[in-house]
């Protein structure tokens, strides 16, 4: 639909602007067609239309499902070199790609890079940042890394929310780590964090012989 509209505008003598190109890139992302997203981005460049942060973000998110960390890294670098700052979704994409490969060094690199970028902007990690740093390793059963960032979040006086604790519990579930799951569950109860029934059930299931 977006492409048809773009073609109609051209036929009517209108020159596509940045907003239209971003719309086309976003539509391609939602359609799960990363090749088209890149093609529209390249058309934007060829037409000498001023690039925007949103154009880069949608390309990166279009590429995210493939979990190709090299490709995502290249786009992140290109975005930064063009003067734009990747948002938390971009970092989540590249961190997931690194985590899916179980590449601890690459994971360390991107976590450290993100925090240094924030420091350079005189910013401290907010809840969105910690949600990613805890949630990504948790998704892949990396209990140690997820718990490490939960601890860092607490030390930074950013009280972890129930969702952060549940992410670490989820990591234990994925890793089939009943002992750590019970420890996390006990800590949640001790600090009076709400513990959803499904979390209790998951821990109990892991403890069955």
FENHUJO-V121878 format. One record per pair of residues at least 6 apart in sequence whose C-alpha atoms are under 8 Angstrom apart, sorted by sequence separation. I is the first residue (numbers start at 0). J is the second residue. D is the distance in whole Angstrom. If there is no record, write none. Layout:
# FENHUJO-V121878
i/j/d
I/J/D
I/J/D
This chain:
# FENHUJO-V121878
i/j/d
8/14/7
9/15/7
27/33/7
43/49/8
44/50/7
78/84/7
79/85/7
97/103/8
117/123/6
136/142/7
152/158/7
153/159/6
171/177/7
187/193/7
188/194/7
8/15/7
43/50/7
78/85/7
117/124/7
137/144/8
152/159/7
187/194/7
27/35/6
28/36/6
63/71/7
97/105/6
98/106/6
136/144/6
137/145/5
171/179/7
172/180/7
27/36/5
62/71/7
97/106/6
114/123/8
136/145/6
171/180/5
5/15/7
26/36/8
75/85/7
114/124/7
135/145/8
149/159/7
184/194/8
24/35/7
25/36/7
133/144/7
134/145/7
24/36/5
59/71/6
94/106/6
133/145/5
168/180/6
23/36/7
24/37/7
132/145/7
133/146/7
5/19/7
40/54/7
75/89/8
149/163/7
24/39/6
59/74/7
94/109/7
133/148/6
149/164/8
168/183/7
184/199/8
23/39/7
24/40/7
59/75/8
93/109/8
94/110/8
132/148/6
133/149/6
167/183/8
168/184/7
40/58/8
20/39/7
21/40/8
55/74/8
90/109/8
129/148/7
164/183/8
20/40/7
129/149/8
1/22/7
2/23/7
36/57/8
37/58/6
71/92/8
72/93/7
145/166/8
146/167/6
181/202/6
1/23/6
36/58/6
71/93/6
110/132/8
145/167/6
180/202/6
20/43/6
55/78/6
90/113/7
129/152/7
164/187/7
1/26/7
33/58/7
36/61/7
68/93/6
142/167/6
145/170/7
177/202/6
17/43/7
52/78/8
66/92/8
66/93/8
33/61/5
60/88/8
68/96/5
138/166/8
142/170/5
177/205/5
25/54/8
28/57/6
32/61/7
33/62/6
56/85/7
60/89/7
63/92/5
66/95/7
67/96/6
68/97/6
134/163/7
137/166/6
140/169/7
141/170/6
142/171/6
165/194/8
169/198/8
172/201/7
176/205/7
177/206/6
24/54/7
28/58/7
31/61/7
56/86/8
59/89/6
63/93/7
66/96/4
133/163/7
137/167/6
140/170/4
141/171/8
168/198/7
172/202/7
175/205/7
17/48/6
52/83/6
66/97/8
126/157/7
138/169/7
139/170/7
140/171/6
161/192/6
16/48/7
17/49/7
21/53/7
25/57/6
28/60/7
29/61/8
51/83/8
52/84/7
56/88/8
60/92/7
125/157/8
134/166/6
137/169/6
138/170/6
140/172/7
142/174/7
161/193/7
17/50/7
21/54/5
24/57/6
25/58/8
28/61/4
52/85/8
56/89/7
59/92/8
63/96/8
66/99/7
130/163/7
133/166/7
134/167/8
137/170/4
140/173/5
141/174/7
161/194/8
165/198/7
172/205/8
17/51/7
20/54/8
24/58/7
27/61/8
133/167/7
136/170/7
137/171/8
139/173/7
140/174/5
138/173/7
139/174/8
21/57/8
137/173/8
98/135/7
98/136/6
87/127/7
91/131/6
95/135/6
99/139/7
87/128/6
94/135/7
95/136/8
98/139/7
87/131/7
91/135/7
